[in-house]
């Protein structure tokens, strides 16, 4: 549903005469808002905007805009910017605009030293976040952890989970996992690891489980300084799995007390609590053990008489 709304609205952009698309009556409120916003944007032409007049979005849905930026720079250098960015007006001092979506296009134009083509719209924070989420979902593949962080940011901005699920196109169970990982794995650990696009969700879910199971505190020290994000994630999970294995291993049995020797004999013994251990160091003396065993009752009776 979100892709249909987005594609219809984007298809109208650049055409002042285009008639705004009507949102479906049964569409979620957040998606209707997106359709309304993009339909209004389509009624204006893209403008050339100085990149120095654009501030970054307060809530980013991707970790690094630099990933793969060289290809985009070369594409814009060769063919120009094909798809405009979307900006909204800012309040207060500083840059005049704030990016809604198109951060990588803006970054590429900044490197090239040229103005960026952009639509400009008066939008509130909710409209901006919905527009950002849907446009990037239609064009880019966020990693699991990028989705998780963005979902928590939306929740912090007052979106309920039904709205977030609609915007991110995930079901209730998946959304719960996303937010759970983002809440339980420390932010400094997440950003030290990185987006890990190739890792999928299982290592992140395992990392969350291990953190809760082991009660580990200094997890950041377990993240390797080098390697790809996926390698860092797997190494951190491995280190915590080792910690869990050590914690669950049974305590080693205490070493037996040393035996005392009878002077001038191969007989040694030790008394520990309610136990008496007697052994001989030479095979030919094993008959002594049989003798002791055979006379235990007699020894006990003699001891009882002495006790009386």
Residue pairs with C-beta under 8 A, 6 or more apart in sequence:
1 24
1 27
1 31
1 166
2 31
2 34
2 134
2 137
2 138
2 166
2 167
2 169
3 137
3 138
5 21
5 23
5 24
5 27
5 31
5 34
5 35
5 38
5 134
6 34
6 38
6 134
6 135
6 138
7 138
8 21
8 35
9 21
9 34
9 35
9 38
9 39
9 41
9 42
10 38
12 18
12 19
12 20
12 21
12 38
12 39
12 42
13 38
13 41
13 42
13 46
13 84
13 119
14 42
14 45
14 46
14 84
15 42
16 43
16 44
16 45
18 42
18 43
20 36
20 39
20 40
20 42
20 43
21 35
21 39
22 35
23 31
23 32
23 35
23 36
24 32
27 35
28 162
28 163
28 166
29 163
30 126
30 130
30 159
30 163
30 166
30 167
31 130
31 134
31 166
31 167
33 126
33 127
33 130
34 127
34 130
34 131
34 134
37 121
37 123
37 127
37 130
37 131
38 131
40 121
41 86
41 119
41 121
44 119
44 120
46 84
46 117
46 118
46 119
47 117
47 118
47 119
47 120
48 115
48 116
48 117
49 87
49 97
49 115
49 116
49 117
49 118
49 120
50 115
51 106
51 109
51 110
51 115
51 116
52 95
53 95
53 96
53 97
54 87
54 95
54 96
54 97
54 98
54 99
54 106
54 116
54 118
55 90
55 94
55 95
55 97
55 98
55 99
56 98
56 99
56 103
57 98
57 99
57 100
57 103
57 128
57 132
58 98
59 129
59 132
59 150
59 153
59 154
59 157
60 103
60 150
61 132
61 133
61 136
61 142
61 146
61 149
61 150
61 153
62 103
62 136
62 140
62 142
62 146
62 195
63 143
63 146
63 149
63 191
63 194
63 195
64 194
64 195
65 103
65 104
65 107
66 107
67 195
69 104
69 107
69 108
69 111
72 104
72 105
72 108
73 108
73 111
73 112
76 105
76 108
76 109
76 112
76 114
77 112
81 105
81 108
81 109
81 116
81 117
83 102
83 105
84 102
84 105
84 116
84 117
84 118
84 119
85 99
85 100
85 101
85 102
85 103
85 105
85 106
85 116
85 117
85 118
85 119
86 99
86 100
86 101
86 102
86 118
86 119
86 121
86 131
86 135
87 97
87 98
87 99
87 100
87 102
87 118
87 119
87 120
87 121
88 97
88 98
88 100
88 120
88 121
88 122
88 123
88 128
89 96
89 97
89 98
89 120
89 121
89 122
89 123
90 96
90 97
90 98
97 118
97 120
98 128
99 106
100 121
100 123
100 128
100 131
100 132
100 135
101 131
101 132
101 135
101 136
102 116
102 118
105 116
106 116
106 118
109 115
109 116
123 131
125 157
126 157
126 158
126 159
129 153
129 154
129 157
129 159
130 167
133 150
133 154
133 167
133 168
134 167
136 142
137 167
137 168
137 169
141 197
142 150
143 195
143 196
143 197
143 199
144 178
144 181
144 196
144 199
144 200
144 201
144 204
145 181
145 182
145 190
145 193
145 195
145 196
145 204
146 195
147 168
147 170
147 178
148 178
148 179
148 181
148 182
148 204
149 182
149 190
150 168
151 164
151 168
151 175
151 178
151 179
151 182
152 179
152 182
152 183
154 163
154 164
154 167
155 161
155 164
155 179
159 167
161 172
161 175
161 179
164 175
165 171
165 172
165 175
168 175
168 178
170 178
177 201
177 205
180 208
181 204
181 205
181 207
181 208
182 190
184 208
184 211
184 212
185 204
185 207
185 208
185 211
186 219
186 220
188 220
189 219
189 220
189 223
189 236
192 220
192 223
192 232
193 223
193 229
193 232
193 233
193 236
194 228
194 229
194 232
195 229
196 203
196 204
196 228
196 229
196 230
196 232
196 233
197 229
197 230
198 228
198 230
199 229
199 230
199 233
199 234
203 230
203 233
203 234
203 237
204 233
206 237
207 233
207 236
207 237
207 240
210 216
210 237
210 240
210 241
210 243
210 244
211 219
211 240
213 244
214 240
214 243
214 244
214 247
216 222
216 240
216 243
219 236
219 240
222 235
222 236
222 239
222 240
223 232
223 235
223 236
224 231
224 232
224 235
224 236
227 235
256 270
256 272
256 277
257 270
257 272
258 270
259 268
259 269
259 270
259 277
259 279
260 268
260 269
260 270
261 267
261 268
262 268
262 269
266 280
266 281
266 282
266 285
267 278
267 279
267 280
267 285
267 288
268 278
268 279
268 280
268 281
269 276
269 277
269 278
269 279
270 276
270 277
271 277
278 289
278 292
279 289
280 286
280 288
280 289
292 299
